[in-house]
Amino acid sequence: MPAADLSPSVAFSDLGVDSITGSTFVTQIGEELDVELNAAALYEYSTVERLADHLAELVGPDEPAGGSGEEPPDGGTGDPAAPDELIATLEARFAAGELSAAEVLELLDAELATRERR
């Protein structure tokens, strides 16, 4: 899928996430954030945007946002198209096993924090 077709509002199913991949992803997210999620979460919160909002509600404001000293997920460009590229990159790296669900969430959290500061 071309990066230009990706956005935080694209459904996980449109990204090729099937029930097995989705179940694994949701389990890892739940374990890393110490929240209760079931496999149906990706159907109920069917986009990155919706799932991130739901997770923010579950985790609450006491969780640290970003601040890990890592480079901003958009490479510091501030380019509005960068989140689409970020999602494509994170999806590919997660699918390849290069990133864990926790790492994906950390990078998405940093992106959301960056957007809030703008």
Secondary structure as the mmCIF struct_conf table of DSSP 4:
data_model
#
loop_
_struct_conf.conf_type_id
_struct_conf.id
_struct_conf.beg_label_comp_id
_struct_conf.beg_label_asym_id
_struct_conf.beg_label_seq_id
_struct_conf.end_label_comp_id
_struct_conf.end_label_asym_id
_struct_conf.end_label_seq_id
HELX_RH_3T_P HELX_RH_3T_P1 ALA A 3 ASP A 5
TURN_TY1_P TURN_TY1_P1 PRO A 8 SER A 9
BEND BEND1 VAL A 10 VAL A 10
STRN STRN1 ALA A 11 ALA A 11
HELX_RH_3T_P HELX_RH_3T_P2 PHE A 12 LEU A 15
TURN_TY1_P TURN_TY1_P2 GLY A 16 GLY A 16
HELX_RH_AL_P HELX_RH_AL_P1 SER A 19 LEU A 33
TURN_TY1_P TURN_TY1_P3 ASP A 34 ASP A 34
TURN_TY1_P TURN_TY1_P4 ALA A 39 ALA A 40
HELX_RH_AL_P HELX_RH_AL_P2 ALA A 41 GLU A 44
BEND BEND2 TYR A 45 TYR A 45
STRN STRN2 THR A 47 THR A 47
HELX_RH_AL_P HELX_RH_AL_P3 VAL A 48 VAL A 59
TURN_TY1_P TURN_TY1_P5 PRO A 61 ASP A 62
BEND BEND3 GLU A 63 GLU A 63
BEND BEND4 GLY A 66 GLY A 66
BEND BEND5 SER A 68 GLY A 69
HELX_LH_PP_P HELX_LH_PP_P1 GLU A 70 PRO A 72
TURN_TY1_P TURN_TY1_P6 PRO A 73 GLY A 76
TURN_TY1_P TURN_TY1_P7 PRO A 80 ALA A 81
HELX_RH_AL_P HELX_RH_AL_P4 ALA A 82 ALA A 95
TURN_TY1_P TURN_TY1_P8 ALA A 96 GLY A 97
BEND BEND6 GLU A 98 LEU A 99
HELX_RH_AL_P HELX_RH_AL_P5 ALA A 101 ARG A 117
#
